Amino acid sequence: MQPVSAFNRDGKNKAQSSAFSRDVQIPPLGLAGTLRHPAGARALVIFAHGSGSSRFSPRNVQVAEALNRRRIATLLFDLLLPEEEGDRRNVFDIGLLGQRLIDAVRWIIEEPDVGTLPVGLFGASTGAAAALVAASLLGDRIGAVVSRGGRPDLAGGMLPQVKAPTLLIVGGADTGVIELNQWALERLGGEKSIEIVPGATHLFPEPGALEAVIELAAGWFERHLAAETDHPTTGNRHSGDAGQ
């Protein structure tokens, strides 16, 4: 993976073998984001941050950089406009946040330099519920979902409709959240798994905890997304209209 300064920042008409990083605005609202594409990218993961966070979340940035090193492109973006962030109700409006993720997927699959890559979602806190809502509505457009310290239970009745392979990662000391994740796991409709990181609390600040999250998440995405690119017919799976 090249350093950011070595990336081509226009990237618009570059082949998928080229590395680039660029700031983007996601329609229809112009939500700000950062798209990073390592050389030879095999898949793309869109991040949904949790309450009180943004595309600059240091934990999500660290996870994204690790995925980039494994040739997985990443999109980190703000789910709310600056004027919306002051209203705490928006942070917990899972339907609203899920729709923002759907908008991002619809946009990304039309981008010529990344549009044919298999797409996964990575959600933290309330962003995990938003990712699952989006996955339930987008069907096979989403190849995999990972939740880090998430609240997948907030996806409620949409959980049985999620068919994308879903991994729930929870800290072993995250009291109460483990039970909520186990409740959601029982209701998810597709392939699913839960991993408990021993001794970790909600934000995984303990030594080695976030590294464990990265290994689990990267392994899940490599298994369910990156492996698809070994087959020549999978490149078009995620093209077209994501609204179905």
N, C-alpha and C positions, 0 to 999 in steps of 0.2 A: 504494500500500500504506500503510495507516495504521500509526502507531507502536503498539507493544504496548499502551500505556496506553489507547489509543482503542478497543481491541477489546472486544466484549461477551464476557465470560468464561464465561457459562453456556452460551450458544450452542445449547442442546439442541433448541429448536424453531424455530430461525431458518431462513429460506429460504436457498437456496444463493447468492443474490445478496448476502447479508450477510457482513461480515468478522467473524471471531472468533478467539480463541486460548484454549485451555484445557488444563490438565493432565488426563491420562487414566490409567486403569489397564486394562491389556489382560488379559482372561481367557485361560486359567483360573487363571493364577498371580498376576495383579495386577501385571504388569510396568509400570513407570512410563514415561510418555511425554508428549510435548507435541504437540498437534494444532493446526496453524495453517491457517486458511482465509481467503484474501484475498477481497475482494469480487469476485463474478463468476467464481469458480474454474472452470477448464475441465478440470482433471485433478487427481490426487493421487499423490504419490510417497512411498513408505515407505523410510526409511533403515535400513541395516544397517551399524553401525560395525565397525571392525576390532579386533584384539587390543589389550588395554590401554586401550580407549577407552570412551565412554559416549554417551548422548544429548546430552551437553554438549560433544562434540568441536567445537573451534572451527572446524575446516575444514568439517565437515558442516553446522554451523550457518550458516556463511557461504554455502555452496551453497544451503541451504534458503531463506535469506532472499532470495537472488537469484531462486529459483524463485517464491517468493511474489510478488515484484514483477512477475513475468510471469503472474500469475493461475494459478499451480499450487499447490494445497494441499500441505502436507507433514506427515508423522508421523515424529518422531524418538523412539525408545524404547530402553530398556535391554534387550538380549537376554538378560541374566543377572540373577538375583536377587543382592542384596548378598552373601548367604552362599555363592553359587556362584562369585563373582569371584575368590576366593582360590585356586581350583584351576585351574591353567593348562591342564589337560586340557580343561576346558570351553570355553576360548577357541578351541581347535582342533577341537572336536567339531562338525564341519560338519553332521552329521545333526541334532544337537540345535538348533543355531542356525537351520537351515532350518525346523525344525518351529515354532520361535518366530515366524518370519516368516509362516508359514502361519496360525498362530493370529491374528496381527495382521491379515492380510488377511480372514480369516473374520469377525473382529470389525468391521473398518472397513466392510465392505459391508452390515452390518446397521445401521449408524448412519444415522438418517434425514436428517441434514444433509449427508452426504458419500457415502452408500452407492451412489449411481448414477454417481459420477465414474469415468472410466477410471483404472486403477491401474497405476503403474510402480514399479520397485524400483531403489534406488541403493545399491550396496555398496562398501565400502572394505576393503582388506586381506582378512582371512578372511571379512568380511561379504559380499564379492563372491561367494565360493563359496556361502555360505548363500543369497544372493539367487538364484543360478542353480539351486540345488537346489529352492528353493521354486517358482521359475518352471517347472521341469521337471514338477513335480507338480500345479501349478495350471492348466496349459494356458492357454486363452485368457482366463482371469481376469486374467492379467498382460499388459499391452499393450506394455511396453518395459522393458529392463534397462540400467543403466549401471554400469560398474565403474571406480572411481578407484584407481589404484595397487593393484589387487586381485590375489588369488591364485585366479583362476578355475579353474586346474588342479586345485585341491583338490576341485572338484565331480566330477572323475573321470568315471566311467561315466554320470553323469546328463547330461553335456553334450549328447550327441546328441538327448536328449529335449526340450531347450529350444527352443521354437518362437517365443518372444517376440523381437522385434528387439533385438539386444544390441550395445552399444558398449563396447569396452575402451579405457580411457584410461591410458596409461603414460608415465612420465617418461623422456626420452631418455637420462638418466644413471643410470637405475635398473637397474644391472647385474644380469643374471640374471633379473629379473622380466619384462623384455621377451620373452625366449625362452619363459618359462612362459606368458605371455599369447598368444604366437603359436601355441604348442602347443595351447592351449585353443581358440583361434579356429578352427583347422582341424577341430575336433571338434564345435563348436556346430551345432545342427540347423537353426536358422532364419536369418533375415536377420541379418547380422553385419558388424562393422567394427572396425578398430583405429586409434587415433589416438595418435601419439607427440608429446609436448610437448617440444620441443628443450631440452636442458640441464637439465631438471627431475629432481630426485631423488625418492625414494619418497613423501615427504610434501608435495611441491610447495611448499617454502618460498621458492623463488627469486622475485624480483620479476616479477610478471605471470603466474607459472605457474598459480596457483590460479584467476586470472581466465580463463585459457585453458581450464581444466577446466570452469569454470562455463558459458562460451559453448558448448563442445562438448556438455555434458550437457543444458543448457537447449534447445539446438537439436534434439537427439535426442528429448527428451520432447515438445517442441512438435510435431515432425513426426509422431510415432507415437501420442501421447496426446491432446494438446490439439486437434489437427486433427479428431479424431473428433467433437467436440462441434458441429462445423458441420453434422453430419448428424442429423436428429431421431430416427433409429431406434437410435442408438448408446447412448443413455442407459441402457438396460436391460441392456446387454451384460454388466455386471459385477454384476448383482444376483443374489440367490439364494444357494445353498449353494456355497461355494468348495472343497468337499472333493473335487470330481470331477476 
